[in-house]
Amino acid sequence: METATLILVLVVVVALTFDFTNGFHDTANAMATSIATGALPPKVAVGLSGILNLVGAFLSVEVALTVSNAVVKIQDSSGAPRPELLEGGGSALLLIVLAGLVGAIAWNLLTWLVGLPSSSSHALFGGLIGATVAGLGWAGVNWNGDGSKIDGVVGKVVIPAIASPVLAAVVATVGTFVVHKVVSGVAQRFTDQGFRWGQIGSASLVSLAHGTNDAQKTMGVITLGLIASGHWSSTETIPFWVKAVCALAIALGTYLGGWRIIRTLGKGLIEITPPQGMAAETASGAVILISSHMGFALSTTHVTTGSVLGAGLGKPGATVRWRVAGRMVIAWVTTIPAAGIVGALTWWIGNLLGGGAVGALAITAVLVVFTLLVVRHSRKNPVHAGNVNDEWDASEGAERTPAAV
């Protein structure tokens, strides 16, 4: 097997692994509030979310095209492929992509280990940026596109990262406040039951929206690898088989259920009620779907967390656990640089070993060992469908870290 082909195979396998971790890392975005309020049984919730993620992955390719074009400058000013990236059958670019994926998966696993709903999307972009800077220098990153439209890392990643959770929080705050005003004279047992039914619809909307956004990112990465190796040339379309395998990987990860993060988002931030849950999910779904249509590769985690926080602020007398919220914000701020550092170090290791098949196999082996260590550590204190809704302990996320998918 040729070096470039071997590295391409590793890129596809590791990319699908990232897609899988993205699924179980982000199940909470769609279903945490529905599980917390009892609108859906835990296993039913993750099953429904997995199916809708699968469907959503086929509805759009705008975000996938953003990923394949917005981070690495794969073309020069004339639109021709950059020759330095295509040397050795594209192995130079393939090693960058592989190292970026390792950085993203490592951050996903670490934040899962401590129960933080951080952004898989930003982990991916951070890993790719770090590996690109290490391999090509700062000029190798497509920071601003060509300047004629909102493009590049700044336009498609950074701006949505700042704006989307704020917008979602505002929408959820207003929605929650209005809902509680409207039903203030109705007995709570009637309103809760009605809003639980509504949550099924709104949570389904978020799951569908998640598929249209997050599943696309792995499609873009694999397409970038195919372009690098000469197996694909279009920067405007995605191969169907790539859509299919990415949809299946994220759906499977979603079905597995990231119980630790579901617990943090559903029980740790606020004690959520059915009206709050429906308001938060509706706000999240609307923001994600609009952003997917525009090709913004935003963080569905940021959007959902902003919505849940807004739902807490919108209910009179509700309590927000600001300590938990603060830890989430710290994770938001550090995700891109942390994953970037891992991506850069991973590329350096692979390049030190020659940058070819040996380097690619070595960094893949490092990822496998790291993954096994994290999973082994997580088994010490498992959270599962049977205890995900237990009362929140103030020590969770600090001294105590619930674990295990």
N, C-alpha and C positions, 0 to 999 in steps of 0.2 A: 504494500500500500504506500502511495506517495505521501511525503510529509504533509503537504497542504490538505490532502484528503483526510488523513488521520486527524489533523487538528480540527478540520471542519466537523468530523464525526463527534469529537470531544465537545466542540462548541454546541452542537445540537443537543447532545445528551445533557450537558451542564445547563444549557438554557432551559430545557424542559424541567430540570430539577429546580431551577429558580422559579419557573412558572408554578410548579407544585407547591413550593414554600410560599409563594405569593398567595395561592389559594387558601391554604390553612392559616396563613398570617392574617388574611383580610376577611375571613368568614365573619368575624365580629362586626365588620362595617355594615353588613346587611342584616344580621340576625341577632346581635347582642341584645338590643332593646326588646325584640319580640320574645326572646328566651327569658329575659329578666322579668317581664311583665306577665309571663305565662300565656301569651297569645299563641305560641307554638311550642310543642314539646321539643326539647333540644335536638333529638335525632331527626325528627321531621323537618325542623328548621334547616339543618345543614344539608339534608337531602334535597329540599326544595331549592335552596340557594345554589347547590351544585348544578342542578338541571338548568336553572335560569342563567347561570354563568356560561354554561355550554352554549345556550341559544344566543346570548348576547355577544359572544365572541365572533359570531358570523355576521353581525348587523352593520359593522363599520370597519374601515381600515385606516381612517384618518390618523389615529394615534400611532398605529404601527408605522406609517410613513414618516411621522414625526421622529420616532426613535431611529429609524434607519437613515435619516437625513440630518437630524438636528444636533447631534453630539460630535461625531467625527467628521472632519472635512474630507470626504471621500472624493471630492472633485476639486479641480483648480478653478481659477477665475473664468476660464473659457468653457467650463462644464465637462471637460475631459477627466477621466479617472487619474488620480495622482499616481505616478509610476512607482514611487517609493513604497506605496502600500500594496502594490501588486507583485513585488519581487518574491521569487520563490513560490509562485502559484498563489500569492495572496497570504502567505504564512505570517507576514509582519502584522497585517491588520487582524488576522484571525487570532494571533496571540494577544493582541490588545483586547479584543472582544472577550476572549476566554478569561483573561485576568480581571476584566471588569465584572464579569458574571460571578467570579469567585468572591470579589469584594462585596457584591450585593447579597449573595447567599450568606456569607459570614455575618453581615450586619443583621439580616433577617433572623438568623438563628440566635444571635446574642440578645436581640430585643425580645424575641419569643421567650428566651430563657428567663428574663426578668419581668415578663408579663407586660411589656410596653407596646401599645398599638402604634408603632412607628410606620413610616412610609416605605413599602416595598419599592414603589416607583422611584422615590428619591435615592434609595439604596442602589438601584440599578443605574440611575444617571450618575450618582456619585462614583460608583465603581468604574463606569466607562470613562468618565472625565479624568479620574486619577490615572487609569491605565493609559489613556491617550496622552496626557501631559508627560507621563514617564517615557512613553515610546516616541512621541513626536514633538514634544515641547508644547508650550502654551498656545502657540499659533495653530496647533493641530486640532484644537477644539473649535467648533462652530459656535462661537459665543453669541453673535448677533445676526447671523444669516447675511444676506446681501444688503440689508438696510432698507429694502423697498417695502417690507411688510413685517408683521410680527412673526419672528422666526428665531431659530437658534435656541441655545440654552436659556438665554435671558427671556426671550419672548414666549417660548413654549413651555418652560419649566419654572423659572424663578418667579415671574409675575403671577402665574396661576397659583403657585405655592403660597404666596402672600395673600392674594385676593380671595381665593376660593373658601378657606375656612372662615374668614371674616364674613363673607356673603352668606354662607350657610348658617353661621351663628345668628346673624341678624334675622334671616328668614325664619329660623326655628324659634327665636325669641318672640317675634311678633305673632307667629302662628300659635304658639303655646299660650301666649297671653290672651289672644282673641278667643281661642277654644275654651279656656277656663272662664272667661267672662260670659260666653254664650251659654254654657251648661252649668253656670253657678247655682241655678235653682233646681237642678235635676238631681235626684238621688244618685250617689256615687256608684252604687252597684249596677245601675242601668248604664251610666256613661262608660264605666270601665269595660263592661261586656261589649258594648257597641264599638268602642275604640280598639279593643283587642281584635275584632273582626277587621276593622280598618287597617290595623297593623299588618295583617297578612298581606293585604294588597300593597301597602307602602313598602314593606320589607322585600316583597317580590320585585317591586320597581327598582330598588337599590341593587338587588342581585343582578337583574338584567343590565342595569347601568354599569355595574362593576365589570361585567363581561365585555361591554363595549369599550371599556377604557383599559383595564389592567391586563386582560388577556392579549390585547394588541401589542403591548410592549415587548413581550417575548417574541411575537411574530416579527417585529421590527429588528430585533437582535439577530434572529436566525437568518432573516433576509439579508442583513448586513454581512453576515458570514458567507452566504451564498454569492453575494456580489464580489466579495473579496477573493473567493476561490474560482470565480469565473463561471459558476453554475447558474447565475441569474444576472441580468443586466439592467432591468427596469427599476427605477427609483420611485415609480408611481403605482406599482401593483405588488401584490403579495401572492406567492404560489398557494394554490388551494390546499395542498398537503400540509403546508406550514400552518395555515388557519386551523385545520382539523386537529393536528397533534397538539397544538397549543391550547385549543379549546378543551380537549380531553384532559390535558395535564392540570389546568387550573380548576376544572370541574371536579376532578378527583381530589385535589388538595382541599378544595372547599368542602367536599363531602366528608373528608376526614375530620374537619372541625378543629380549629385552633382554640381549644377550650380555655387555655390560660388567658389569652387576650380577650376572648368573649367575656370571661369573668371580669376582667379589669374594666372594659368599656361598658358592660351592662350593669355591674354592681359597684364599681369602684369610684366612678366620677360623680354620679348622683344616684339617689334612690328614685328610679324612674317609674312613672305611672303610665298607663296606656295612652292617655291623651298626649303626654310628652313624647312617648315613643313614636306615635303616629306623626306628630309634628316634625320630629327629628328625621325620621326616615323619608318623609315627603320632601323636606328641604334638601336632604342629601341626594335623593334620586334626581330631582330637578337640576341641581347644580352639576352633577356628574354627566347627565345626558346632554345638557347644553355644551359642556366643555368637550365631550367626546365628538360632538358634531363639528365643533370648531377646530378639532385637532390638538387641543391642549392636553398634554400628558400630565394631568394633575395627580395629586395624591388623594385617593379615595379615603384613606385613613384620616388625613387632615380634615377633609370635608365632613366625614361622619363625626369625628370628635368635636369639631366646631358646632355641628348640629346638636349633639347631645348636650354640650355646654350651654348652647343657646336655649335648649328646652328647659334646662335647670334655671337659667336666669329669667325665663319668661313666666314661670309659675310663682305666684306670690307665696312667700314663706318657704320655698324650696331651699335645700342645703346643697351647696357645691363643695366637694372635697378639693380645695385648691392645692393641697399638697400633691395629690395625684395628678391634677391638671398641670402643675408646674413640672413634674417629672416628664409628662408627655411633651411639653413645650421644649424642654431640654433635648429630648430625643429628636424632635423635629429639627432643631437648629443644628444638631451635630451629625445628622444622618448623612448628608452629602459629603462633608469633609471626612468623616470617619470611614465611610465606604470607599471614598476616594483614596485615602491613605492605604487601605488594604489592597485596593486595585493596583495602585502604583507599586507597592511592595511585591505583590504577586507577579506583576509584569517583570520586575527587576530580578526576581528569582528565576523565572522562566528564561529571561534573556541571558542571565549569568551562566545558565546551563546550555547555552547555544542558541536559544530562541526557536528551535525546531521541535521535532517530535519529542525529544527527551525532555526539553523544558516544559512542553505542554502536558506531558504525562506526569511530570513531577508536581506541577501545581495542582493538577487534578487529584493526585494522590494526597496532597496536603489537605485539600478540601474534604476528601472522604474521611480522613483521620479526624479532622476538626469536627465534622458533623457527628461522627460516632461518639466523640467525647461529650459534645453538648447534649445529645439525646440520652446518653447514659446518666449524666448529671441531672437531667430533668426528671428522671424516673424516681428521684428521692422523695418527691412530694407531689404526686399526680393530681390533676384535676380532670374530671371526665363529665359525661352527660348526667351522671347521677348526683354530682355535688357542685356543679357549676353555679347553681343559684343559692348556695349556702350564704348565710349572713356574712357581710364583709367585715374582715378583721383589720383594724387600723394598722397593724404591722405588715400587712400584705404588700408586696412590692418593695419592702425594705429588708427587715430581718427575715421575713418568710416569703418565699417565692413559689406560688403554686405552679405546677408543671404538667407537662406531657400532653401531647395531642390525644 
